[in-house]
Structure formats: structure tokens, C-alpha cells
Amino acid sequence: MHPFDLNLRHLRALSAIATRGSMSAAADAVSLSQPALTQGLAKLERQLGVALFERRPDGMRATAEGAMLAERAGAALGHLALGGRGPSRGARGFARPELLMTATQLRAFLALADAGSFVGAADETRLSQPALHRAVRDLEQLCATPLAERRGRGVSLTAAGRRLARGVRLAAAEIAAAMVDIDPSAGPGGARIVIGAMPLCRALILPRVLARFAHEMPGVNVEVVEGSWRELVDPLRDGIIDLMIGALRDETPPDLEQAALMVDQLVVIGRAGHPLAGRPDVSLAALAEMPWIVGQRGTPLRNHWEAMFTGNDLPVAPIECGSVMTIRGVLCDSDFLTLLSPDQVALELDAGILAVIDHRLAGGSRTIGITTRTGWRPTGAQSRFVALVGQAAGETRLSKN
């Protein structure tokens, strides 16, 4: 099932049923008739294959699954509320547009946001283009602002549209997480984890975790999306990625949470036959005379490299690159130097292809950890994955030295 196969109005009613303890009181609170709410709850239970409430003589009591789904549904509603409320809504705007949005509208809008055209969205949802146009127009009326505008043959989201799209994705992620915790095979594509992998974890932590996790939970699909922090952070915020693993920022963005795993010690790396290799005391001046391959501006690795030469002119660095595979190839065929963790090139160091040129870097360390959205609540499978990441971080070469 898709998360928006579930009726949003019925999901909104779950917390009212749980807190008021009766169908009649909950029906009044959500402006539904009691028969309609009773039928809606029965449909949710059929779709999910689980009882959400116990019918008792003294009223309704939520089961563990019902309480969890009600909590997730409330969080989903919160994401829609943030996404649908702009800074200036105008006189015709609804006070709480998220209460009037339908699952069909949201699914259509999200398909348009992903496809970039009504034609592509129609293919994805099997809705007609007129139906898609109507869904988007209805959402624009609820939010009292344009959400999309034509650009040639395609469609581009406005700032309000991008904000709503993020809210819709996060709402869908909350509902999908509830569906998976109830039944791992019930969510879209079954139980699934999407990992944003920054350079260090790809070579060191992630392979161990993936092998162990696949052995423990063979029914859970794991997708790895590689990239830099800048490339991964917006998909994380949008709910496309569940968590990122890699170098943490010095200051945590207000909408994200960072959890440290290990401190990575940086060293200067070059080829085994490099002119500076094997010298007992390499000076900063000697390092500055060599060409460098460095990370992009603003990355922790680049900041550490620039800090090495504080008070001096920076060396020539004609290549900016974040790919360890590319960096290794450049080092092997030239006198370039770079700043890396020895764990990132452990095989090449052990094989005598690359060498540590200098390990005496003042402050040459960076914190590696996990970055998630503020308030993110992992599923059972996601929690186990995070635990395995912590175990793997404690087994690095650095932790053994």
C-alpha cells in the first residue's frame, strides 16, 4: 500500500478516539457522524490487518498498534500543517488547511512535484490530467497561494509549493513508518531504509553494517545514496533519505540532530614513492611546495586543510574532489598530496601503494556520526541499523590504536 491509500480524515480521528474513549465523542470532535467514523475505523483495520482499538464496555481503548499509528498520524498532520501554512496566507486562506487536504490531492501533488509535469504525474498515478489539475487547484485554494507554475513543457514548484512538497513527503514517511512497524510487508515496497553515505563511511563503516544487517534482517531493503553533505541534506530534510552517515558539522542546523560516533584522525597521504615519503620530519614548507587535491569549499575536510596552513599562503590545489576513488587514482600517478583518514585508504596503505607522509597535524581530526531530522522516530528496523552503525564505528582501525 501507499501511505495515502489510507484515508487522512480517518487517521486524524484516531487520537480523538484514543483520548475521548468513545466513538460518539470522537465523532463530534472531528465533525463526522458516528456511523461514518465507525465505518472508517473498520476500513483502516481491514487495510492494516490489525485491531487498532479494543471495544470494551467502558469505551474504546487503543491497542499498541493503534496508539503508535495515532502518534504517527499526529506527526504527519504536523508536517502538513507546517508545509501548508505560508508566511502570508491572505484573506481567503483557511486557518488550518491541513485539516481539509485529502490523500488523493496530496498523492497527486507529490507525483507532480517528483515528475515535473502533468504528463509524468498522470503516468505515475494513473489519474487523468484534468483530475491532477483539479487536485493542484484545490490545494492552491486551501493554501491561498500558487503552488506550481508552468515552465515550457514542464511545471516548476513555487517556494510555497516546495514547502508543501516537503511537508507531504514527511507526512507520507510518518505514515509509511507506522505501516511498516505494524507489518513489514505493508509499506510501499515493504520495509526499507535509505542511507545517505558520505565518503568516509562508504569505505569504512557502511560495508560492515550492510553485511550484518542483511544477515539479521534479510526482508528489509536498504538503499544507499552516495554524496557530499550538501548533496544529501535536502533529501534528508524532505524525508527521501532516513539518515546520513559521515562528517558532522561544527554547528548543528536547527532542524537536524547530530550524534557522534567516532573521532577521525586526519593525515597527509601521497604515493609510496613520493619525494616526501619516508622522511622523518616533513616541514610545513615542504608540504606547501607540493600540489594538492582537496575537498570542496565549506566541507570539514577542506576547512582542516586550510587550517593546516594558517598564517601562510595556501599551496597550489588545482583539483577539488570529494571522491575517494578519484583521489586515490590521482595520488598513485602523481606527486599530489591530500588530507584523508587512513581508514579511507587502508587497503592501499597495507599494500604499499600509498603512504602516510605526515601524521603530526595539529587539530587534524573530524567527528564522524549520524545526522537525522529533528524529531525523527525510527522504525524497529531503522533502530537496529543505527545500533549496528554504532558497533561498526567502534571497530575501526582508529579505535584499536
Contacts in CASP RR format, 6 or more apart in sequence:
PFRMAT RR
TARGET T0000
AUTHOR 0000-0000-0000
METHOD contacts of the structure
MODEL  1
MHPFDLNLRHLRALSAIATRGSMSAAADAVSLSQPALTQGLAKLERQLGV
ALFERRPDGMRATAEGAMLAERAGAALGHLALGGRGPSRGARGFARPELL
MTATQLRAFLALADAGSFVGAADETRLSQPALHRAVRDLEQLCATPLAER
RGRGVSLTAAGRRLARGVRLAAAEIAAAMVDIDPSAGPGGARIVIGAMPL
CRALILPRVLARFAHEMPGVNVEVVEGSWRELVDPLRDGIIDLMIGALRD
ETPPDLEQAALMVDQLVVIGRAGHPLAGRPDVSLAALAEMPWIVGQRGTP
LRNHWEAMFTGNDLPVAPIECGSVMTIRGVLCDSDFLTLLSPDQVALELD
AGILAVIDHRLAGGSRTIGITTRTGWRPTGAQSRFVALVGQAAGETRLSK
N
1 47 0 8 1.000
1 179 0 8 1.000
1 186 0 8 1.000
1 187 0 8 1.000
1 188 0 8 1.000
2 107 0 8 1.000
2 172 0 8 1.000
2 188 0 8 1.000
3 171 0 8 1.000
3 172 0 8 1.000
3 173 0 8 1.000
3 175 0 8 1.000
3 176 0 8 1.000
3 179 0 8 1.000
3 187 0 8 1.000
3 188 0 8 1.000
4 103 0 8 1.000
4 104 0 8 1.000
4 106 0 8 1.000
4 107 0 8 1.000
4 172 0 8 1.000
4 175 0 8 1.000
5 47 0 8 1.000
5 103 0 8 1.000
6 44 0 8 1.000
6 47 0 8 1.000
6 103 0 8 1.000
6 175 0 8 1.000
6 179 0 8 1.000
7 40 0 8 1.000
7 43 0 8 1.000
7 44 0 8 1.000
7 103 0 8 1.000
8 101 0 8 1.000
8 102 0 8 1.000
8 103 0 8 1.000
8 106 0 8 1.000
9 30 0 8 1.000
9 32 0 8 1.000
9 102 0 8 1.000
10 37 0 8 1.000
10 40 0 8 1.000
10 41 0 8 1.000
10 43 0 8 1.000
10 44 0 8 1.000
11 44 0 8 1.000
11 69 0 8 1.000
11 73 0 8 1.000
11 74 0 8 1.000
11 76 0 8 1.000
11 77 0 8 1.000
11 175 0 8 1.000
12 30 0 8 1.000
12 73 0 8 1.000
12 74 0 8 1.000
12 77 0 8 1.000
12 99 0 8 1.000
13 26 0 8 1.000
13 27 0 8 1.000
13 29 0 8 1.000
13 30 0 8 1.000
13 32 0 8 1.000
13 37 0 8 1.000
13 41 0 8 1.000
14 44 0 8 1.000
14 52 0 8 1.000
14 62 0 8 1.000
14 66 0 8 1.000
14 69 0 8 1.000
14 70 0 8 1.000
14 73 0 8 1.000
15 70 0 8 1.000
15 71 0 8 1.000
15 73 0 8 1.000
15 74 0 8 1.000
16 25 0 8 1.000
16 26 0 8 1.000
16 29 0 8 1.000
16 30 0 8 1.000
17 23 0 8 1.000
17 26 0 8 1.000
17 37 0 8 1.000
17 41 0 8 1.000
17 53 0 8 1.000
17 60 0 8 1.000
17 62 0 8 1.000
17 70 0 8 1.000
18 53 0 8 1.000
18 60 0 8 1.000
18 62 0 8 1.000
18 66 0 8 1.000
18 67 0 8 1.000
18 70 0 8 1.000
20 26 0 8 1.000
20 29 0 8 1.000
21 59 0 8 1.000
21 60 0 8 1.000
21 61 0 8 1.000
22 59 0 8 1.000
22 60 0 8 1.000
23 34 0 8 1.000
23 37 0 8 1.000
23 38 0 8 1.000
23 41 0 8 1.000
23 60 0 8 1.000
24 34 0 8 1.000
26 37 0 8 1.000
26 60 0 8 1.000
27 33 0 8 1.000
27 34 0 8 1.000
27 36 0 8 1.000
27 37 0 8 1.000
30 37 0 8 1.000
41 52 0 8 1.000
41 53 0 8 1.000
44 52 0 8 1.000
45 51 0 8 1.000
45 52 0 8 1.000
48 65 0 8 1.000
48 69 0 8 1.000
48 179 0 8 1.000
48 182 0 8 1.000
48 183 0 8 1.000
48 186 0 8 1.000
49 182 0 8 1.000
49 183 0 8 1.000
50 63 0 8 1.000
50 65 0 8 1.000
50 66 0 8 1.000
50 182 0 8 1.000
50 183 0 8 1.000
51 63 0 8 1.000
51 65 0 8 1.000
52 62 0 8 1.000
52 63 0 8 1.000
52 65 0 8 1.000
52 66 0 8 1.000
52 69 0 8 1.000
53 60 0 8 1.000
53 61 0 8 1.000
53 62 0 8 1.000
53 63 0 8 1.000
53 66 0 8 1.000
54 60 0 8 1.000
54 61 0 8 1.000
54 62 0 8 1.000
54 63 0 8 1.000
62 70 0 8 1.000
65 182 0 8 1.000
68 178 0 8 1.000
68 181 0 8 1.000
68 182 0 8 1.000
69 178 0 8 1.000
69 182 0 8 1.000
72 174 0 8 1.000
72 175 0 8 1.000
72 177 0 8 1.000
72 178 0 8 1.000
72 377 0 8 1.000
73 174 0 8 1.000
73 175 0 8 1.000
73 178 0 8 1.000
74 174 0 8 1.000
75 174 0 8 1.000
75 377 0 8 1.000
76 170 0 8 1.000
76 171 0 8 1.000
76 172 0 8 1.000
76 174 0 8 1.000
76 175 0 8 1.000
77 98 0 8 1.000
77 99 0 8 1.000
77 171 0 8 1.000
78 98 0 8 1.000
78 171 0 8 1.000
79 166 0 8 1.000
79 167 0 8 1.000
79 168 0 8 1.000
79 170 0 8 1.000
79 171 0 8 1.000
79 174 0 8 1.000
80 98 0 8 1.000
80 101 0 8 1.000
80 106 0 8 1.000
80 167 0 8 1.000
80 168 0 8 1.000
80 171 0 8 1.000
81 96 0 8 1.000
81 98 0 8 1.000
82 163 0 8 1.000
82 167 0 8 1.000
83 98 0 8 1.000
83 163 0 8 1.000
83 164 0 8 1.000
83 166 0 8 1.000
83 167 0 8 1.000
83 168 0 8 1.000
84 97 0 8 1.000
84 98 0 8 1.000
84 142 0 8 1.000
84 143 0 8 1.000
84 160 0 8 1.000
84 163 0 8 1.000
84 164 0 8 1.000
84 167 0 8 1.000
85 97 0 8 1.000
85 143 0 8 1.000
86 143 0 8 1.000
86 145 0 8 1.000
86 160 0 8 1.000
86 163 0 8 1.000
89 143 0 8 1.000
89 144 0 8 1.000
89 145 0 8 1.000
90 144 0 8 1.000
92 141 0 8 1.000
92 144 0 8 1.000
93 142 0 8 1.000
93 143 0 8 1.000
93 144 0 8 1.000
94 100 0 8 1.000
94 142 0 8 1.000
94 144 0 8 1.000
97 142 0 8 1.000
97 143 0 8 1.000
97 144 0 8 1.000
100 142 0 8 1.000
101 139 0 8 1.000
101 142 0 8 1.000
104 135 0 8 1.000
105 135 0 8 1.000
105 138 0 8 1.000
105 139 0 8 1.000
106 139 0 8 1.000
106 168 0 8 1.000
106 171 0 8 1.000
106 172 0 8 1.000
107 125 0 8 1.000
108 121 0 8 1.000
108 125 0 8 1.000
108 127 0 8 1.000
108 131 0 8 1.000
108 132 0 8 1.000
108 135 0 8 1.000
108 136 0 8 1.000
109 135 0 8 1.000
109 136 0 8 1.000
109 139 0 8 1.000
109 147 0 8 1.000
109 164 0 8 1.000
109 165 0 8 1.000
109 168 0 8 1.000
110 165 0 8 1.000
110 168 0 8 1.000
110 169 0 8 1.000
110 172 0 8 1.000
111 120 0 8 1.000
111 121 0 8 1.000
111 124 0 8 1.000
111 125 0 8 1.000
111 127 0 8 1.000
111 132 0 8 1.000
112 118 0 8 1.000
112 121 0 8 1.000
112 132 0 8 1.000
112 136 0 8 1.000
112 148 0 8 1.000
112 155 0 8 1.000
113 157 0 8 1.000
113 161 0 8 1.000
113 162 0 8 1.000
113 165 0 8 1.000
113 168 0 8 1.000
114 121 0 8 1.000
114 124 0 8 1.000
115 121 0 8 1.000
115 123 0 8 1.000
115 124 0 8 1.000
116 154 0 8 1.000
116 155 0 8 1.000
116 156 0 8 1.000
117 153 0 8 1.000
117 154 0 8 1.000
117 155 0 8 1.000
118 129 0 8 1.000
118 132 0 8 1.000
118 133 0 8 1.000
118 154 0 8 1.000
118 155 0 8 1.000
119 129 0 8 1.000
121 127 0 8 1.000
121 132 0 8 1.000
122 128 0 8 1.000
122 129 0 8 1.000
122 132 0 8 1.000
125 132 0 8 1.000
127 135 0 8 1.000
136 147 0 8 1.000
136 148 0 8 1.000
139 147 0 8 1.000
139 164 0 8 1.000
140 146 0 8 1.000
140 147 0 8 1.000
143 160 0 8 1.000
143 164 0 8 1.000
145 158 0 8 1.000
145 160 0 8 1.000
146 158 0 8 1.000
146 160 0 8 1.000
147 157 0 8 1.000
147 158 0 8 1.000
147 160 0 8 1.000
147 161 0 8 1.000
147 164 0 8 1.000
148 155 0 8 1.000
148 156 0 8 1.000
148 157 0 8 1.000
148 158 0 8 1.000
148 161 0 8 1.000
149 155 0 8 1.000
149 156 0 8 1.000
149 158 0 8 1.000
150 156 0 8 1.000
157 165 0 8 1.000
165 238 0 8 1.000
166 237 0 8 1.000
166 238 0 8 1.000
166 239 0 8 1.000
169 238 0 8 1.000
169 239 0 8 1.000
169 240 0 8 1.000
170 238 0 8 1.000
170 239 0 8 1.000
170 373 0 8 1.000
173 239 0 8 1.000
176 187 0 8 1.000
176 188 0 8 1.000
177 377 0 8 1.000
177 378 0 8 1.000
177 379 0 8 1.000
177 382 0 8 1.000
179 186 0 8 1.000
179 187 0 8 1.000
180 186 0 8 1.000
180 187 0 8 1.000
180 190 0 8 1.000
180 191 0 8 1.000
180 192 0 8 1.000
180 379 0 8 1.000
180 381 0 8 1.000
181 379 0 8 1.000
181 380 0 8 1.000
184 190 0 8 1.000
184 191 0 8 1.000
184 219 0 8 1.000
184 220 0 8 1.000
184 381 0 8 1.000
185 191 0 8 1.000
189 221 0 8 1.000
190 221 0 8 1.000
191 217 0 8 1.000
191 219 0 8 1.000
191 220 0 8 1.000
191 221 0 8 1.000
191 379 0 8 1.000
191 381 0 8 1.000
192 220 0 8 1.000
192 221 0 8 1.000
192 222 0 8 1.000
192 223 0 8 1.000
193 220 0 8 1.000
193 221 0 8 1.000
193 222 0 8 1.000
193 223 0 8 1.000
193 242 0 8 1.000
193 381 0 8 1.000
193 382 0 8 1.000
193 385 0 8 1.000
194 222 0 8 1.000
194 223 0 8 1.000
194 225 0 8 1.000
194 240 0 8 1.000
194 241 0 8 1.000
194 242 0 8 1.000
195 206 0 8 1.000
195 222 0 8 1.000
195 223 0 8 1.000
195 224 0 8 1.000
195 225 0 8 1.000
195 241 0 8 1.000
195 242 0 8 1.000
195 243 0 8 1.000
195 244 0 8 1.000
195 245 0 8 1.000
195 385 0 8 1.000
196 224 0 8 1.000
196 225 0 8 1.000
196 226 0 8 1.000
196 227 0 8 1.000
196 232 0 8 1.000
196 235 0 8 1.000
196 236 0 8 1.000
196 241 0 8 1.000
196 243 0 8 1.000
196 244 0 8 1.000
196 245 0 8 1.000
197 206 0 8 1.000
197 224 0 8 1.000
197 225 0 8 1.000
197 226 0 8 1.000
197 227 0 8 1.000
197 244 0 8 1.000
197 245 0 8 1.000
197 246 0 8 1.000
198 227 0 8 1.000
198 228 0 8 1.000
198 229 0 8 1.000
198 232 0 8 1.000
198 244 0 8 1.000
198 245 0 8 1.000
198 246 0 8 1.000
198 247 0 8 1.000
199 227 0 8 1.000
199 228 0 8 1.000
199 246 0 8 1.000
199 322 0 8 1.000
199 323 0 8 1.000
199 324 0 8 1.000
199 344 0 8 1.000
200 246 0 8 1.000
200 247 0 8 1.000
200 264 0 8 1.000
200 341 0 8 1.000
200 343 0 8 1.000
200 344 0 8 1.000
200 368 0 8 1.000
201 245 0 8 1.000
201 246 0 8 1.000
201 368 0 8 1.000
202 224 0 8 1.000
202 226 0 8 1.000
202 324 0 8 1.000
203 324 0 8 1.000
203 343 0 8 1.000
203 344 0 8 1.000
203 345 0 8 1.000
203 346 0 8 1.000
204 341 0 8 1.000
204 343 0 8 1.000
204 344 0 8 1.000
204 346 0 8 1.000
204 396 0 8 1.000
205 245 0 8 1.000
205 261 0 8 1.000
205 368 0 8 1.000
205 389 0 8 1.000
205 392 0 8 1.000
205 393 0 8 1.000
205 396 0 8 1.000
206 224 0 8 1.000
206 245 0 8 1.000
206 392 0 8 1.000
208 388 0 8 1.000
208 392 0 8 1.000
208 395 0 8 1.000
209 385 0 8 1.000
209 388 0 8 1.000
209 389 0 8 1.000
209 392 0 8 1.000
210 222 0 8 1.000
210 224 0 8 1.000
212 388 0 8 1.000
212 391 0 8 1.000
212 392 0 8 1.000
213 220 0 8 1.000
213 222 0 8 1.000
213 384 0 8 1.000
213 385 0 8 1.000
213 388 0 8 1.000
214 222 0 8 1.000
216 384 0 8 1.000
216 388 0 8 1.000
217 381 0 8 1.000
217 384 0 8 1.000
220 381 0 8 1.000
222 385 0 8 1.000
225 232 0 8 1.000
225 235 0 8 1.000
225 241 0 8 1.000
228 296 0 8 1.000
228 299 0 8 1.000
228 322 0 8 1.000
229 244 0 8 1.000
229 246 0 8 1.000
229 247 0 8 1.000
229 249 0 8 1.000
229 299 0 8 1.000
230 296 0 8 1.000
230 299 0 8 1.000
232 241 0 8 1.000
232 244 0 8 1.000
233 244 0 8 1.000
233 253 0 8 1.000
233 256 0 8 1.000
233 371 0 8 1.000
235 241 0 8 1.000
236 242 0 8 1.000
236 243 0 8 1.000
236 244 0 8 1.000
236 256 0 8 1.000
236 371 0 8 1.000
236 372 0 8 1.000
236 373 0 8 1.000
237 255 0 8 1.000
237 256 0 8 1.000
237 373 0 8 1.000
239 373 0 8 1.000
242 372 0 8 1.000
242 376 0 8 1.000
242 378 0 8 1.000
242 382 0 8 1.000
243 370 0 8 1.000
243 371 0 8 1.000
243 372 0 8 1.000
243 376 0 8 1.000
243 382 0 8 1.000
243 386 0 8 1.000
244 370 0 8 1.000
244 371 0 8 1.000
244 372 0 8 1.000
245 261 0 8 1.000
245 368 0 8 1.000
245 369 0 8 1.000
245 370 0 8 1.000
245 371 0 8 1.000
245 389 0 8 1.000
246 368 0 8 1.000
246 369 0 8 1.000
246 370 0 8 1.000
246 371 0 8 1.000
247 264 0 8 1.000
247 299 0 8 1.000
247 300 0 8 1.000
247 301 0 8 1.000
247 366 0 8 1.000
247 367 0 8 1.000
247 368 0 8 1.000
247 369 0 8 1.000
248 258 0 8 1.000
248 260 0 8 1.000
248 300 0 8 1.000
248 366 0 8 1.000
248 367 0 8 1.000
248 368 0 8 1.000
248 369 0 8 1.000
248 371 0 8 1.000
249 258 0 8 1.000
249 300 0 8 1.000
250 300 0 8 1.000
252 258 0 8 1.000
254 374 0 8 1.000
255 373 0 8 1.000
255 374 0 8 1.000
256 371 0 8 1.000
256 372 0 8 1.000
256 373 0 8 1.000
256 374 0 8 1.000
257 371 0 8 1.000
257 372 0 8 1.000
257 373 0 8 1.000
257 374 0 8 1.000
257 375 0 8 1.000
257 376 0 8 1.000
258 369 0 8 1.000
258 370 0 8 1.000
258 371 0 8 1.000
259 369 0 8 1.000
259 370 0 8 1.000
259 371 0 8 1.000
259 372 0 8 1.000
260 367 0 8 1.000
260 368 0 8 1.000
260 369 0 8 1.000
261 368 0 8 1.000
261 369 0 8 1.000
261 370 0 8 1.000
261 389 0 8 1.000
261 390 0 8 1.000
261 393 0 8 1.000
261 394 0 8 1.000
262 367 0 8 1.000
262 368 0 8 1.000
262 369 0 8 1.000
262 393 0 8 1.000
262 394 0 8 1.000
262 396 0 8 1.000
262 398 0 8 1.000
262 399 0 8 1.000
263 365 0 8 1.000
263 366 0 8 1.000
263 367 0 8 1.000
263 368 0 8 1.000
263 398 0 8 1.000
264 341 0 8 1.000
264 343 0 8 1.000
264 365 0 8 1.000
264 366 0 8 1.000
264 367 0 8 1.000
264 368 0 8 1.000
264 398 0 8 1.000
265 341 0 8 1.000
265 342 0 8 1.000
265 359 0 8 1.000
265 361 0 8 1.000
265 364 0 8 1.000
265 365 0 8 1.000
265 398 0 8 1.000
266 301 0 8 1.000
266 304 0 8 1.000
266 339 0 8 1.000
266 340 0 8 1.000
266 341 0 8 1.000
266 361 0 8 1.000
266 364 0 8 1.000
266 365 0 8 1.000
266 366 0 8 1.000
267 339 0 8 1.000
267 340 0 8 1.000
267 341 0 8 1.000
267 342 0 8 1.000
267 356 0 8 1.000
267 357 0 8 1.000
267 358 0 8 1.000
267 359 0 8 1.000
267 361 0 8 1.000
268 282 0 8 1.000
268 287 0 8 1.000
268 337 0 8 1.000
268 338 0 8 1.000
268 339 0 8 1.000
268 356 0 8 1.000
268 357 0 8 1.000
268 358 0 8 1.000
268 359 0 8 1.000
268 361 0 8 1.000
269 331 0 8 1.000
269 337 0 8 1.000
269 338 0 8 1.000
269 339 0 8 1.000
269 340 0 8 1.000
269 342 0 8 1.000
269 345 0 8 1.000
269 354 0 8 1.000
269 355 0 8 1.000
269 356 0 8 1.000
269 357 0 8 1.000
270 276 0 8 1.000
270 277 0 8 1.000
270 331 0 8 1.000
270 336 0 8 1.000
270 337 0 8 1.000
270 338 0 8 1.000
270 354 0 8 1.000
270 355 0 8 1.000
270 357 0 8 1.000
271 277 0 8 1.000
271 331 0 8 1.000
271 332 0 8 1.000
271 333 0 8 1.000
271 334 0 8 1.000
271 335 0 8 1.000
271 353 0 8 1.000
271 354 0 8 1.000
271 355 0 8 1.000
272 352 0 8 1.000
272 353 0 8 1.000
272 354 0 8 1.000
272 355 0 8 1.000
273 355 0 8 1.000
274 335 0 8 1.000
274 337 0 8 1.000
274 355 0 8 1.000
274 357 0 8 1.000
275 290 0 8 1.000
275 335 0 8 1.000
276 282 0 8 1.000
276 286 0 8 1.000
276 287 0 8 1.000
276 290 0 8 1.000
276 337 0 8 1.000
276 357 0 8 1.000
276 358 0 8 1.000
277 355 0 8 1.000
277 357 0 8 1.000
278 355 0 8 1.000
278 357 0 8 1.000
279 286 0 8 1.000
282 357 0 8 1.000
282 358 0 8 1.000
284 308 0 8 1.000
284 309 0 8 1.000
284 312 0 8 1.000
287 308 0 8 1.000
287 315 0 8 1.000
287 337 0 8 1.000
287 357 0 8 1.000
287 358 0 8 1.000
288 309 0 8 1.000
288 312 0 8 1.000
288 313 0 8 1.000
288 314 0 8 1.000
288 315 0 8 1.000
289 315 0 8 1.000
290 315 0 8 1.000
290 335 0 8 1.000
290 336 0 8 1.000
290 337 0 8 1.000
291 315 0 8 1.000
291 316 0 8 1.000
291 317 0 8 1.000
291 318 0 8 1.000
291 334 0 8 1.000
291 335 0 8 1.000
291 336 0 8 1.000
291 337 0 8 1.000
292 305 0 8 1.000
292 315 0 8 1.000
292 316 0 8 1.000
292 317 0 8 1.000
292 319 0 8 1.000
292 336 0 8 1.000
292 337 0 8 1.000
292 338 0 8 1.000
293 317 0 8 1.000
293 319 0 8 1.000
293 320 0 8 1.000
293 321 0 8 1.000
293 327 0 8 1.000
293 330 0 8 1.000
293 331 0 8 1.000
293 336 0 8 1.000
293 337 0 8 1.000
293 338 0 8 1.000
294 301 0 8 1.000
294 302 0 8 1.000
294 305 0 8 1.000
294 317 0 8 1.000
294 319 0 8 1.000
294 320 0 8 1.000
294 321 0 8 1.000
294 338 0 8 1.000
294 339 0 8 1.000
295 301 0 8 1.000
295 302 0 8 1.000
295 305 0 8 1.000
295 320 0 8 1.000
295 321 0 8 1.000
295 322 0 8 1.000
296 302 0 8 1.000
296 320 0 8 1.000
296 322 0 8 1.000
297 320 0 8 1.000
299 322 0 8 1.000
300 366 0 8 1.000
301 322 0 8 1.000
301 339 0 8 1.000
301 340 0 8 1.000
301 366 0 8 1.000
304 339 0 8 1.000
304 361 0 8 1.000
304 363 0 8 1.000
304 364 0 8 1.000
304 366 0 8 1.000
305 317 0 8 1.000
305 339 0 8 1.000
306 314 0 8 1.000
307 363 0 8 1.000
307 364 0 8 1.000
308 339 0 8 1.000
308 361 0 8 1.000
308 362 0 8 1.000
308 364 0 8 1.000
309 315 0 8 1.000
319 330 0 8 1.000
319 336 0 8 1.000
321 327 0 8 1.000
321 330 0 8 1.000
324 340 0 8 1.000
324 344 0 8 1.000
324 345 0 8 1.000
327 338 0 8 1.000
327 340 0 8 1.000
328 345 0 8 1.000
328 348 0 8 1.000
328 354 0 8 1.000
330 336 0 8 1.000
330 338 0 8 1.000
331 337 0 8 1.000
331 338 0 8 1.000
331 354 0 8 1.000
332 348 0 8 1.000
332 353 0 8 1.000
332 354 0 8 1.000
337 357 0 8 1.000
339 361 0 8 1.000
341 398 0 8 1.000
342 349 0 8 1.000
342 356 0 8 1.000
342 397 0 8 1.000
342 398 0 8 1.000
343 396 0 8 1.000
343 397 0 8 1.000
343 398 0 8 1.000
345 354 0 8 1.000
346 397 0 8 1.000
348 354 0 8 1.000
349 355 0 8 1.000
349 356 0 8 1.000
368 393 0 8 1.000
369 393 0 8 1.000
370 386 0 8 1.000
370 389 0 8 1.000
378 385 0 8 1.000
378 386 0 8 1.000
393 399 0 8 1.000
END
